[in-house]
Amino acid sequence: MNARWFCAAALAALSVSSAQAQTAATTAPADLAAPRYGTWGMDLAGRDPAAKPGDNFNRFASGLYLDKLTIPADRTRFGNFDALNELSQRRVRAILDTEAARAPAKPTDEAGKVGAFYKAFMDEATIETLGAKPLQPELASIRKVASRDQLAALMGRGAFGFIRPIFGLYIDADQKDPGRYAVYLGQDGLGLPDRDYYLKPEFAEKKAAYQTYVAQMLRLGGWPNPDAQAKAILAFETKIAQASWSKVEQRDVDKTYNPMSVAELSKAAPGFAWRTFLDAAELKGVDRLIVGEVTAIPKIAAIYAQTPLETLRAWEALGVIDGSSPYLSSPFVNARFEFRNKTLSGQPQLAERWKRGGAAVQSGLGEAVGKVYVERYFTPEAKAKMDALVAQLRVALGARIQRLDWMSAATKAKAQEKLDKFSVKIGYPTKWRDYSALTVSPTDLYGNMERSIAFGWRRDVARLAKPVDRDEWLMSPQTVNAYYNPVMNEIVFPAAILQPPFFDPDADMAINYGGIGAVIGHEMTHGFDDQGRKSDGDGRLSDWWTAEDGAKFEAAAKGLGGQYSAFEPLPGAKINGELTMGENIADLGGLLTALDAYKLSLKGQPAPVIDGLTGEQRVFLGYAQVWREKQRDDARRQQLVTDPHSPPEFRVNGVVRNVDAWYSAFDVKPGEKLYIAPEQRIRIW
């Protein structure tokens, strides 16, 4: 039971003691060095001059690059985000190789634990010898379950390892009382990526393949009657899917905030031993839960109560086997890869062991690795320049808000107050996570994973009676991403994203504004997207809008959603404009704010022309360069169903067509494919 279950849905992500970062080594090996793009930050050779900007701006900016781009066999997509992720992986490997070589048998400090964790993963011979043995204690506990109440207690133990809960449980700041923590409960229980995979005919082949996979995993774990149980498990999960809320419904922060006592929950959703479940998760004193999918959870509890115990035990066994399979012998690893990566997402080849090992270590000791990453690869100068850029973007967004012709003065004042209260985190935490209570062994990979899960959960439980830790980060410094957290009203930029093509202190500043400037603006705009706008400057879920302004916002957002819902990335598969609403609003607001900030940075002077390109043209090209990417069809189809982000080319073409300055910068005319008449362009922030 991951303590961060569902918490990511509340975030708006873009795809030590307080130790000062040291200057990055200038003699790093070439494969660990930051990339460079052209002579001034733009890969001009990657453009397609034969493409009309007004027909396909993504093609114009990146067409020749995309023609030559090959997706690596161990990936489902590849582009500039992924290239930086590969760089981060290589840098982390250099850290892990060093620490693993000197890891003691019983490590006590962070470096030793990092090395021991990685060493355990890379000890393939021991893992192959163990086979299915690490699973047996958990499977034995499942076999002993004699009632649904006993199974509910076992599910509560999911907080401490690979046992699978039918309901998700996590701890985070209370959305209506951001100074204290609360326990959140939500729907769960599906083994496929989304309810649509069970219910829609276009996923029938994937659903059938899942049944085969379920039987295979049960067989590998030694569970009886695997074929019959696989059929029963699929029928059970299909019922859960029918009861579950859609991804669009889950986005609504008003509808998913439903405080209940345990007695109220037990009355609303009988059929599941809620108190027993919570007690087993070490939440004995907790009597208040924030329930998410309030109409789905009673239905799922009823399904649980009506399902034969034999099926529930088999389903639980599957959860343990499937969840732990990446840390077991090759039959388990390969079976999981063939279904979850290859069949569902189209990935041809399993990632190398060192990559998978790096991911495992970071899941348990992310900030311990990040501390070393920052010392080696993130400079104080880069942090200072980012501070200055964020300040400029804040001024630009404030000016945009003030100029809005559709918003009243009262709502503008509240919006400005929220903007002023934005907390900004750049590079790395000011207070590093303490891993002293986590035990790590160089010979026990399965145990390391279980103990790291339990460590994270107990850490969260221990904070329930304490004030919210506003210094906490939800991404490690080596993560190539960024996020906005509405309950903290904070924007966060890990160190690994602060390099080309997003940010290059040696590049033309127009490129930086189109890259990291648009990312900063994107995260700021998330505070004012269709869900972020529902929280105030203190992170509290509240309605601070006038009714008239709220209606105007919703009308504009609906118009933007309609534009995106018309895009068809694959035959018969369109973008869901409601699911992607928040990200699309943030993309549009982010680029507009970045463009304004660039103009402000010129201080009234004309922008230089470089290689025949104006300043505004370079901002747009820098923005498009960030989103260069190819995806495999199965991965794209999965993204369209499950991901709140639009596919990358539509994050370019879908945005620029609503920006007036783009039309003048590239002389876009009526009749061209992306052209929208001025009165039909969406103007929100």
C-alpha positions as CSV (number, residue, x, y, z in Angstrom):
1,M,0.0,0.0,0.0
2,N,2.0,2.9,-1.3
3,A,1.8,5.9,1.0
4,R,1.7,8.0,-2.0
5,W,-1.2,6.2,-3.6
6,F,-3.4,8.7,-5.5
7,C,-1.4,11.6,-4.1
8,A,0.1,12.1,-7.6
9,A,-3.5,12.8,-8.8
10,A,-3.5,15.9,-6.6
11,L,-0.2,17.2,-8.0
12,A,0.1,18.9,-11.4
13,A,3.4,17.5,-12.6
14,L,4.9,18.6,-16.1
15,S,5.5,14.0,-17.7
16,V,20.8,16.7,4.9
17,S,20.9,18.9,6.6
18,S,20.8,21.9,4.4
19,A,24.0,21.4,2.6
20,Q,24.9,23.8,-0.1
21,A,25.3,22.3,-3.6
22,Q,28.9,22.2,-4.8
23,T,30.1,23.3,-8.2
24,A,29.6,20.5,-10.7
25,A,32.8,18.7,-11.8
26,T,34.0,20.2,-15.1
27,T,35.9,17.0,-15.9
28,A,32.9,14.7,-16.0
29,P,32.9,11.9,-18.6
30,A,31.3,12.9,-21.9
31,D,28.3,10.6,-21.3
32,L,27.6,12.4,-18.0
33,A,27.8,15.9,-19.4
34,A,24.8,18.1,-20.1
35,P,23.7,18.2,-23.7
36,R,24.1,21.2,-26.0
37,Y,21.8,22.3,-28.8
38,G,23.3,24.2,-31.7
39,T,25.5,27.3,-31.0
40,W,22.9,29.3,-29.1
41,G,20.5,26.7,-27.7
42,M,18.4,25.7,-30.7
43,D,18.9,22.7,-33.0
44,L,18.3,24.5,-36.2
45,A,19.1,21.4,-38.3
46,G,16.2,19.5,-36.7
47,R,13.6,21.9,-38.3
48,D,11.7,21.0,-41.4
49,P,11.8,24.1,-43.6
50,A,9.4,22.5,-46.1
51,A,6.6,22.5,-43.5
52,K,4.3,25.5,-43.1
53,P,4.3,26.8,-39.5
54,G,0.6,27.4,-39.8
55,D,-0.2,23.9,-40.9
56,N,1.9,22.0,-38.4
57,F,4.2,24.0,-36.2
58,N,5.6,21.0,-34.4
59,R,6.7,19.6,-37.8
60,F,8.2,23.0,-38.8
61,A,10.2,23.2,-35.5
62,S,11.3,19.5,-35.2
63,G,10.3,17.5,-38.4
64,L,13.8,16.5,-39.6
65,Y,14.8,15.6,-36.0
66,L,11.7,13.4,-35.7
67,D,12.4,11.7,-39.0
68,K,15.7,10.5,-37.8
69,L,14.7,9.7,-34.2
70,T,14.5,6.0,-33.3
71,I,12.9,5.0,-30.0
72,P,15.3,2.8,-28.0
73,A,14.2,-0.8,-27.7
74,D,13.8,-0.5,-23.9
75,R,11.5,2.5,-24.1
76,T,7.9,3.2,-25.1
77,R,8.7,6.8,-26.1
78,F,11.7,9.0,-26.7
79,G,12.3,12.7,-26.8
80,N,14.1,15.4,-25.0
81,F,12.5,14.6,-21.6
82,D,13.7,11.0,-22.1
83,A,17.2,12.0,-23.2
84,L,17.6,13.9,-20.0
85,N,16.2,11.0,-18.1
86,E,18.8,8.7,-19.7
87,L,21.5,11.2,-18.6
88,S,20.1,11.2,-15.1
89,Q,20.1,7.4,-15.1
90,R,23.8,7.3,-16.1
91,R,24.8,9.8,-13.5
92,V,22.9,7.9,-10.8
93,R,24.6,4.7,-12.0
94,A,28.0,6.3,-11.5
95,I,27.0,7.1,-7.9
96,L,25.6,3.6,-7.3
97,D,28.5,1.7,-8.8
98,T,30.9,3.6,-6.4
99,E,28.8,3.0,-3.3
100,A,28.0,-0.7,-4.2
101,A,31.7,-1.5,-4.5
102,R,32.3,-0.5,-0.9
103,A,29.0,-1.4,0.7
104,P,29.4,-3.2,4.1
105,A,27.5,-6.3,5.1
106,K,25.5,-4.3,7.7
107,P,25.4,-0.6,6.5
108,T,24.5,2.1,8.9
109,D,25.1,5.3,7.0
110,E,23.3,6.5,3.9
111,A,26.1,5.8,1.5
112,G,26.4,2.3,2.7
113,K,22.6,1.8,2.5
114,V,22.5,3.1,-1.1
115,G,25.4,0.8,-2.1
116,A,23.9,-2.2,-0.4
117,F,20.5,-1.7,-1.9
118,Y,22.0,-1.5,-5.4
119,K,24.4,-4.4,-4.7
120,A,21.4,-6.6,-3.7
121,F,19.6,-5.8,-7.0
122,M,22.7,-6.5,-9.1
123,D,23.4,-9.8,-7.4
124,E,21.5,-11.7,-10.1
125,A,23.0,-15.1,-9.2
126,T,21.5,-15.0,-5.7
127,I,18.1,-13.8,-7.0
128,E,18.0,-16.6,-9.5
129,T,18.9,-19.2,-6.9
130,L,16.1,-17.9,-4.6
131,G,13.4,-18.2,-7.3
132,A,9.9,-17.9,-5.7
133,K,11.2,-18.4,-2.1
134,P,10.9,-14.7,-1.1
135,L,7.1,-14.8,-1.9
136,Q,6.3,-17.8,0.3
137,P,5.7,-16.1,3.7
138,E,3.2,-13.7,2.2
139,L,1.5,-16.4,0.1
140,A,1.3,-18.6,3.2
141,S,-0.4,-15.8,5.1
142,I,-3.0,-15.5,2.3
143,R,-3.7,-19.2,2.3
144,K,-4.4,-19.1,6.0
145,V,-7.2,-16.4,5.6
146,A,-10.5,-17.9,6.7
147,S,-12.8,-14.9,6.4
148,R,-13.2,-11.6,4.6
149,D,-12.6,-9.8,7.9
150,Q,-9.2,-11.6,8.2
151,L,-8.4,-10.6,4.6
152,A,-9.3,-7.0,5.4
153,A,-6.7,-7.1,8.2
154,L,-4.2,-8.6,5.8
155,M,-4.9,-5.8,3.3
156,G,-4.1,-3.3,6.0
157,R,-0.7,-4.9,6.1
158,G,-0.2,-3.7,2.5
159,A,1.2,-0.6,4.1
160,F,4.3,-2.7,5.0
161,G,5.0,-4.6,1.8
162,F,3.5,-6.2,-1.3
163,I,0.1,-7.2,0.1
164,R,-2.5,-5.6,-2.2
165,P,-5.4,-3.5,-0.8
166,I,-8.7,-3.3,-2.6
167,F,-8.9,0.4,-1.4
168,G,-6.1,2.9,-1.6
169,L,-4.9,4.6,1.5
170,Y,-2.5,7.5,1.9
171,I,-1.6,10.4,4.2
172,D,-1.2,14.0,3.1
173,A,-2.1,17.5,4.1
174,D,-5.8,18.1,4.5
175,Q,-7.1,20.0,1.5
176,K,-9.4,22.1,3.7
177,D,-7.0,22.4,6.6
178,P,-3.6,22.5,5.0
179,G,-1.7,22.9,8.3
180,R,-2.5,19.3,9.4
181,Y,-2.4,15.9,7.9
182,A,-5.3,13.7,7.0
183,V,-5.9,10.1,6.0
184,Y,-7.3,9.7,2.5
185,L,-9.2,6.7,1.1
186,G,-10.0,5.9,-2.5
187,Q,-11.0,3.3,-5.0
188,D,-8.4,0.7,-6.2
189,G,-8.3,-2.9,-7.1
190,L,-7.7,-3.0,-10.9
191,G,-4.7,-4.8,-12.5
192,L,-5.1,-3.1,-15.9
193,P,-4.2,0.6,-16.4
194,D,-7.8,1.9,-16.3
195,R,-11.4,0.9,-16.1
196,D,-11.7,1.4,-19.9
197,Y,-9.4,-1.7,-20.5
198,Y,-12.2,-3.8,-19.0
199,L,-15.2,-2.1,-20.5
200,K,-14.4,-0.9,-24.0
201,P,-14.2,-3.2,-27.0
202,E,-11.0,-1.6,-28.4
203,F,-9.1,-3.1,-25.4
204,A,-10.6,-6.6,-25.7
205,E,-7.3,-8.1,-26.8
206,K,-5.4,-6.5,-23.9
207,K,-8.1,-7.8,-21.5
208,A,-7.7,-11.4,-22.9
209,A,-3.9,-11.1,-22.6
210,Y,-4.3,-10.0,-19.0
211,Q,-6.2,-13.2,-18.2
212,T,-3.4,-15.3,-19.7
213,Y,-0.9,-13.2,-17.7
214,V,-2.8,-13.7,-14.4
215,A,-2.8,-17.4,-14.9
216,Q,0.9,-17.4,-15.7
217,M,1.8,-15.4,-12.6
218,L,-0.3,-17.6,-10.3
219,R,1.4,-20.7,-11.8
220,L,4.8,-19.2,-11.2
221,G,3.9,-18.5,-7.6
222,G,2.6,-22.1,-7.1
223,W,-1.0,-21.0,-6.6
224,P,-3.6,-23.8,-7.2
225,N,-6.0,-23.9,-10.2
226,P,-4.4,-20.9,-12.0
227,D,-6.5,-21.0,-15.1
228,A,-9.8,-21.1,-13.3
229,Q,-8.7,-18.5,-10.8
230,A,-7.5,-16.2,-13.6
231,K,-11.0,-16.3,-15.1
232,A,-12.6,-15.6,-11.7
233,I,-10.1,-12.7,-11.0
234,L,-10.9,-11.1,-14.3
235,A,-14.6,-11.2,-13.7
236,F,-14.0,-9.8,-10.2
237,E,-11.9,-6.9,-11.5
238,T,-14.4,-6.2,-14.3
239,K,-17.1,-5.7,-11.7
240,I,-14.8,-3.3,-9.8
241,A,-14.2,-1.4,-13.1
242,Q,-17.9,-1.1,-13.7
243,A,-18.3,0.5,-10.3
244,S,-15.2,2.7,-10.5
245,W,-15.1,6.4,-11.3
246,S,-13.5,7.5,-14.5
247,K,-10.3,9.5,-14.6
248,V,-12.2,12.6,-15.5
249,E,-14.5,12.2,-12.4
250,Q,-11.4,11.6,-10.2
251,R,-9.9,14.9,-11.2
252,D,-12.7,16.9,-9.5
253,V,-11.3,18.0,-6.2
254,D,-14.7,19.1,-4.9
255,K,-16.3,15.7,-5.5
256,T,-13.4,13.7,-4.1
257,Y,-13.3,15.6,-0.7
258,N,-15.7,13.7,1.5
259,P,-14.8,13.6,5.2
260,M,-16.3,10.7,7.1
261,S,-15.9,9.0,10.5
262,V,-15.2,5.2,10.4
263,A,-18.7,4.6,11.6
264,E,-20.2,6.7,8.8
265,L,-18.0,4.9,6.3
266,S,-19.1,1.5,7.7
267,K,-22.7,2.6,7.3
268,A,-22.3,3.9,3.8
269,A,-20.1,1.0,2.6
270,P,-21.0,-2.1,4.6
271,G,-19.4,-5.4,3.6
272,F,-15.8,-4.5,4.4
273,A,-14.2,-4.5,7.9
274,W,-13.0,-0.9,7.8
275,R,-11.9,-0.6,11.4
276,T,-10.0,-3.9,11.1
277,F,-8.3,-2.7,7.9
278,L,-7.2,0.6,9.5
279,D,-6.0,-1.0,12.7
280,A,-3.8,-3.4,10.8
281,A,-2.3,-0.4,8.9
282,E,-1.4,1.1,12.4
283,L,-4.1,3.7,12.2
284,K,-5.9,2.6,15.4
285,G,-6.5,6.1,16.7
286,V,-7.8,7.5,13.4
287,D,-11.5,8.1,13.2
288,R,-11.6,10.6,10.3
289,L,-11.0,9.7,6.6
290,I,-11.3,11.9,3.5
291,V,-13.1,9.5,1.1
292,G,-12.6,10.0,-2.6
293,E,-14.9,8.2,-5.0
294,V,-17.8,8.3,-2.5
295,T,-20.4,6.5,-4.7
296,A,-17.9,3.9,-6.1
297,I,-16.5,2.7,-2.7
298,P,-19.8,1.3,-1.4
299,K,-20.3,-0.6,-4.6
300,I,-16.7,-2.0,-4.5
301,A,-17.3,-3.0,-0.8
302,A,-20.5,-4.8,-1.9
303,I,-18.6,-6.6,-4.7
304,Y,-16.0,-7.7,-2.1
305,A,-18.7,-9.0,0.2
306,Q,-20.3,-11.0,-2.6
307,T,-17.2,-12.5,-4.1
308,P,-16.1,-16.1,-3.1
309,L,-13.3,-16.1,-0.6
310,E,-11.3,-18.4,-2.8
311,T,-11.3,-15.8,-5.6
312,L,-10.4,-13.0,-3.1
313,R,-7.4,-15.1,-1.9
314,A,-6.3,-15.8,-5.4
315,W,-6.6,-12.1,-6.3
316,E,-4.5,-11.2,-3.3
317,A,-1.9,-13.8,-4.2
318,L,-1.8,-12.3,-7.7
319,G,-1.2,-8.8,-6.2
320,V,1.8,-10.0,-4.2
321,I,3.3,-11.9,-7.1
322,D,2.7,-9.2,-9.7
323,G,3.8,-6.4,-7.4
324,S,7.1,-8.0,-6.3
325,S,7.9,-9.7,-9.7
326,P,10.5,-7.0,-10.7
327,Y,12.6,-8.1,-7.6
328,L,12.4,-11.8,-8.2
329,S,14.1,-14.3,-10.6
330,S,14.0,-14.0,-14.3
331,P,10.8,-16.1,-15.0
332,F,8.8,-13.5,-12.9
333,V,10.7,-10.5,-14.4
334,N,10.3,-11.7,-18.0
335,A,6.6,-12.6,-17.6
336,R,5.8,-9.1,-16.2
337,F,7.8,-7.4,-18.9
338,E,6.1,-9.4,-21.7
339,F,2.7,-8.3,-20.5
340,R,3.0,-4.9,-18.8
341,N,5.7,-3.4,-21.0
342,K,5.4,-5.2,-24.3
343,T,1.8,-6.1,-24.7
344,L,0.3,-3.1,-23.0
345,S,2.8,-0.4,-24.1
346,G,4.6,-1.9,-27.1
347,Q,8.1,-1.9,-25.5
348,P,10.2,-4.4,-27.4
349,Q,13.1,-5.0,-25.0
350,L,13.5,-5.2,-21.2
351,A,15.7,-2.3,-19.8
352,E,19.2,-3.3,-18.7
353,R,19.5,-4.5,-15.2
354,W,21.5,-1.5,-14.0
355,K,18.6,0.8,-15.1
356,R,16.1,-1.2,-13.2
357,G,18.4,-1.4,-10.2
358,G,18.8,2.4,-10.2
359,A,15.0,2.8,-10.2
360,A,14.6,0.4,-7.3
361,V,17.2,2.1,-5.1
362,Q,15.7,5.5,-5.8
363,S,12.2,4.2,-4.9
364,G,13.5,3.5,-1.4
365,L,16.4,6.0,-1.0
366,G,15.7,8.7,-3.5
367,E,16.9,11.7,-1.5
368,A,20.0,9.9,-0.3
369,V,21.0,9.4,-4.0
370,G,19.8,13.0,-4.7
371,K,22.1,14.5,-2.2
372,V,25.2,13.2,-4.0
373,Y,23.6,14.0,-7.4
374,V,23.2,17.7,-6.3
375,E,26.8,17.8,-5.1
376,R,28.1,16.6,-8.4
377,Y,25.8,18.1,-11.0
378,F,23.9,21.2,-9.7
379,T,25.7,24.5,-9.1
380,P,24.7,27.4,-6.9
381,E,24.9,29.6,-9.9
382,A,22.2,27.6,-11.7
383,K,20.0,27.9,-8.6
384,A,20.5,31.6,-8.5
385,K,19.6,32.1,-12.1
386,M,16.5,30.0,-11.7
387,D,15.5,32.1,-8.7
388,A,15.7,35.2,-10.9
389,L,13.7,33.6,-13.7
390,V,10.9,32.5,-11.4
391,A,10.7,36.1,-10.0
392,Q,10.4,37.4,-13.6
393,L,7.7,34.9,-14.4
394,R,5.8,35.8,-11.3
395,V,5.8,39.5,-12.3
396,A,4.7,38.5,-15.8
397,L,1.8,36.4,-14.6
398,G,0.7,39.1,-12.2
399,A,0.6,41.6,-15.0
400,R,-1.4,39.2,-17.2
401,I,-4.0,38.7,-14.4
402,Q,-4.3,42.5,-13.9
403,R,-5.0,42.9,-17.7
404,L,-7.7,40.3,-17.9
405,D,-10.9,41.9,-19.4
406,W,-13.2,39.1,-18.3
407,M,-12.4,39.0,-14.6
408,S,-13.7,41.3,-11.8
409,A,-11.5,43.4,-9.6
410,A,-12.5,41.3,-6.5
411,T,-11.4,38.0,-8.1
412,K,-8.3,39.6,-9.5
413,A,-7.3,40.7,-6.0
414,K,-7.7,37.1,-4.7
415,A,-5.7,35.7,-7.6
416,Q,-2.9,38.2,-7.0
417,E,-2.9,37.2,-3.4
418,K,-2.5,33.5,-4.3
419,L,0.3,34.3,-6.8
420,D,2.1,36.3,-4.1
421,K,1.9,33.4,-1.7
422,F,3.4,30.8,-4.1
423,S,6.2,28.9,-2.4
424,V,9.1,28.1,-4.8
425,K,11.5,25.1,-4.4
426,I,14.4,24.9,-6.8
427,G,17.0,22.1,-7.2
428,Y,16.9,20.2,-4.0
429,P,15.3,20.1,-0.5
430,T,16.6,22.4,2.3
431,K,16.0,19.5,4.7
432,W,17.0,16.1,3.5
433,R,15.0,12.9,4.4
434,D,16.4,10.9,7.3
435,Y,16.8,7.2,6.4
436,S,18.4,6.1,9.7
437,A,15.4,3.9,10.6
438,L,15.6,2.0,7.3
439,T,17.5,-1.4,7.4
440,V,19.1,-2.4,4.1
441,S,21.0,-5.6,3.3
442,P,23.3,-6.3,0.3
443,T,21.9,-9.8,0.1
444,D,18.1,-9.3,0.5
445,L,16.5,-7.4,-2.4
446,Y,13.0,-8.5,-1.6
447,G,13.4,-7.6,2.0
448,N,14.9,-4.2,1.1
449,M,11.8,-3.4,-1.0
450,E,9.4,-4.5,1.7
451,R,11.3,-2.6,4.4
452,S,11.4,0.6,2.3
453,I,7.7,0.5,1.8
454,A,7.1,0.0,5.5
455,F,9.6,2.7,6.3
456,G,7.7,5.2,4.1
457,W,4.3,4.3,5.6
458,R,5.4,4.5,9.2
459,R,7.1,7.8,8.5
460,D,3.8,9.2,7.3
461,V,1.8,7.7,10.1
462,A,4.1,9.2,12.7
463,R,3.4,12.7,11.2
464,L,-0.3,12.5,11.7
465,A,-0.3,14.4,15.0
466,K,2.3,16.9,13.8
467,P,2.1,20.1,11.7
468,V,2.5,19.7,8.0
469,D,6.1,19.6,6.9
470,R,6.3,22.3,4.3
471,D,9.9,21.5,3.5
472,E,9.1,18.1,2.1
473,W,9.7,17.3,-1.6
474,L,7.6,14.8,-3.6
475,M,10.2,14.3,-6.3
476,S,13.9,13.7,-5.9
477,P,16.5,16.1,-7.3
478,Q,17.5,13.7,-10.0
479,T,13.9,13.6,-11.4
480,V,13.4,15.2,-14.9
481,N,10.1,16.8,-14.1
482,A,8.4,19.6,-12.1
483,Y,5.2,20.0,-10.2
484,Y,2.6,22.2,-8.6
485,N,1.2,21.1,-5.3
486,P,-2.2,22.9,-4.6
487,V,-2.5,22.1,-0.9
488,M,1.0,23.6,-0.4
489,N,0.5,26.3,-3.1
490,E,4.0,25.5,-4.2
491,I,5.9,25.1,-7.4
492,V,8.9,22.7,-7.5
493,F,11.7,22.3,-10.0
494,P,14.2,19.4,-9.3
495,A,17.8,19.9,-10.3
496,A,17.7,17.4,-13.2
497,I,15.3,19.4,-15.3
498,L,17.4,22.5,-15.0
499,Q,19.6,21.8,-18.0
500,P,19.3,22.0,-21.8
501,P,17.0,22.1,-23.7
502,F,15.0,23.5,-20.8
503,F,17.7,25.7,-19.2
504,D,21.1,26.7,-20.5
505,P,22.9,29.7,-19.0
506,D,25.0,29.9,-22.1
507,A,22.1,29.9,-24.5
508,D,20.1,32.7,-26.1
509,M,17.6,33.8,-23.4
510,A,14.7,33.6,-25.8
511,I,15.3,29.8,-25.9
512,N,15.5,29.6,-22.1
513,Y,12.2,31.5,-21.9
514,G,10.6,29.1,-24.4
515,G,12.0,26.2,-22.4
516,I,12.3,26.5,-18.7
517,G,10.3,29.8,-18.7
518,A,7.3,28.0,-20.2
519,V,7.8,25.2,-17.6
520,I,7.8,27.8,-14.7
521,G,4.8,29.5,-16.2
522,H,3.1,26.1,-16.7
523,E,3.5,25.2,-13.0
524,M,2.3,28.6,-11.9
525,T,-0.7,28.4,-14.1
526,H,-1.6,25.1,-12.5
527,G,-2.5,27.2,-9.5
528,F,-5.2,28.7,-11.7
529,D,-6.3,25.7,-13.9
530,D,-9.7,24.2,-13.7
531,Q,-8.9,22.4,-10.4
532,G,-6.0,24.5,-9.0
533,R,-8.2,27.5,-9.1
534,K,-10.4,25.9,-6.4
535,S,-7.6,26.4,-3.7
536,D,-6.7,29.7,-2.2
537,G,-3.3,31.2,-1.4
538,D,-3.0,29.1,1.7
539,G,-3.7,25.9,-0.2
540,R,-7.2,25.6,1.3
541,L,-9.9,24.2,-0.9
542,S,-12.4,27.1,-1.1
543,D,-14.3,29.1,-3.6
544,W,-12.7,32.5,-3.9
545,W,-14.3,33.5,-7.2
546,T,-17.4,35.6,-7.9
547,A,-20.1,33.5,-9.5
548,E,-19.9,35.5,-12.7
549,D,-16.2,35.1,-13.0
550,G,-16.4,31.4,-12.3
551,A,-18.9,31.0,-15.1
552,K,-16.7,32.9,-17.6
553,F,-13.7,30.8,-16.7
554,E,-15.7,27.5,-17.1
555,A,-17.0,28.6,-20.5
556,A,-13.4,29.4,-21.7
557,A,-12.1,26.1,-20.3
558,K,-14.9,24.2,-22.1
559,G,-13.9,25.9,-25.3
560,L,-10.3,24.8,-24.9
561,G,-11.4,21.3,-24.1
562,G,-13.5,21.2,-27.3
563,Q,-10.4,22.1,-29.3
564,Y,-8.4,19.3,-27.9
565,S,-11.2,16.8,-28.1
566,A,-11.1,17.3,-31.8
567,F,-7.5,16.0,-32.1
568,E,-7.2,12.4,-33.2
569,P,-3.6,11.2,-32.4
570,L,-4.5,7.6,-33.5
571,P,-7.3,6.4,-35.8
572,G,-10.4,6.3,-33.7
573,A,-8.7,7.5,-30.6
574,K,-9.1,11.2,-29.7
575,I,-7.7,13.3,-26.9
576,N,-10.1,13.6,-23.9
577,G,-10.3,17.3,-23.5
578,E,-11.9,17.0,-20.0
579,L,-9.1,14.6,-18.8
580,T,-6.3,16.8,-20.1
581,M,-8.0,20.1,-19.2
582,G,-5.7,21.2,-16.4
583,E,-2.5,20.4,-18.4
584,N,-3.8,22.1,-21.5
585,I,-4.7,25.3,-19.5
586,A,-1.2,25.2,-17.9
587,D,0.5,24.8,-21.2
588,L,-1.3,27.7,-22.7
589,G,-0.8,30.0,-19.7
590,G,2.8,28.9,-19.3
591,L,3.8,29.9,-22.9
592,L,1.9,33.2,-22.7
593,T,3.6,34.1,-19.4
594,A,7.0,33.1,-20.7
595,L,6.6,35.2,-23.8
596,D,5.6,38.2,-21.6
597,A,8.5,37.6,-19.3
598,Y,10.9,37.5,-22.2
599,K,9.6,40.9,-23.5
600,L,10.0,42.3,-20.0
601,S,13.6,41.1,-19.8
602,L,14.4,43.2,-22.9
603,K,13.7,46.4,-20.8
604,G,12.3,48.2,-23.8
605,Q,15.1,47.4,-26.1
606,P,14.5,45.5,-29.4
607,A,15.2,41.8,-29.4
608,P,18.2,40.8,-31.3
609,V,17.8,38.8,-34.5
610,I,19.8,35.6,-34.6
611,D,20.3,33.5,-37.7
612,G,17.4,35.4,-39.3
613,L,15.0,34.6,-36.4
614,T,13.3,37.2,-34.3
615,G,13.1,37.0,-30.5
616,E,9.5,35.9,-30.5
617,Q,10.2,33.3,-33.1
618,R,13.0,31.9,-31.0
619,V,10.7,31.7,-27.9
620,F,8.2,29.6,-29.9
621,L,10.9,27.4,-31.3
622,G,12.5,26.9,-27.9
623,Y,9.1,25.9,-26.6
624,A,8.5,23.4,-29.4
625,Q,12.0,22.0,-29.1
626,V,11.2,20.8,-25.5
627,W,8.3,18.6,-26.8
628,R,10.2,16.7,-29.5
629,E,9.1,13.1,-29.0
630,K,8.0,9.9,-30.6
631,Q,5.7,7.3,-28.9
632,R,4.8,3.8,-29.7
633,D,1.2,3.3,-30.6
634,D,0.2,1.1,-27.7
635,A,1.8,3.6,-25.3
636,R,0.0,6.5,-26.9
637,R,-3.3,4.7,-26.7
638,Q,-2.7,4.0,-23.0
639,Q,-1.8,7.7,-22.5
640,L,-5.0,8.9,-24.1
641,V,-7.0,6.8,-21.6
642,T,-5.0,7.3,-18.4
643,D,-2.8,10.4,-18.7
644,P,-3.9,14.0,-18.0
645,H,-1.3,15.2,-20.4
646,S,-1.9,15.5,-24.2
647,P,0.6,13.8,-26.5
648,P,3.6,16.0,-27.1
649,E,2.9,17.3,-30.6
650,F,-0.5,18.6,-29.4
651,R,1.2,20.3,-26.5
652,V,2.8,22.4,-29.3
653,N,0.2,22.7,-32.0
654,G,-2.8,22.9,-29.6
655,V,-1.2,25.8,-27.7
656,V,0.4,28.1,-30.3
657,R,-2.8,28.4,-32.3
658,N,-4.4,30.3,-29.3
659,V,-1.5,32.8,-29.0
660,D,-1.9,36.0,-31.1
661,A,1.9,36.6,-31.2
662,W,2.5,33.3,-32.9
663,Y,0.4,34.4,-35.9
664,S,2.4,37.5,-36.4
665,A,5.7,35.9,-35.7
666,F,5.2,33.3,-38.4
667,D,2.8,35.1,-40.7
668,V,0.1,32.5,-40.2
669,K,-2.9,33.1,-42.5
670,P,-6.6,32.0,-42.7
671,G,-6.9,28.7,-44.5
672,E,-3.9,27.1,-42.8
673,K,-4.6,24.1,-40.8
674,L,-3.9,25.5,-37.3
675,Y,-5.5,28.9,-38.0
676,I,-8.2,30.0,-35.6
677,A,-10.0,33.3,-36.0
678,P,-9.1,35.8,-33.3
679,E,-12.6,35.8,-31.8
680,Q,-12.4,32.0,-31.4
681,R,-9.0,31.8,-29.7
682,I,-9.2,30.8,-26.1
683,R,-8.1,33.5,-23.7
684,I,-8.0,32.4,-20.1
685,W,-4.9,33.6,-18.2
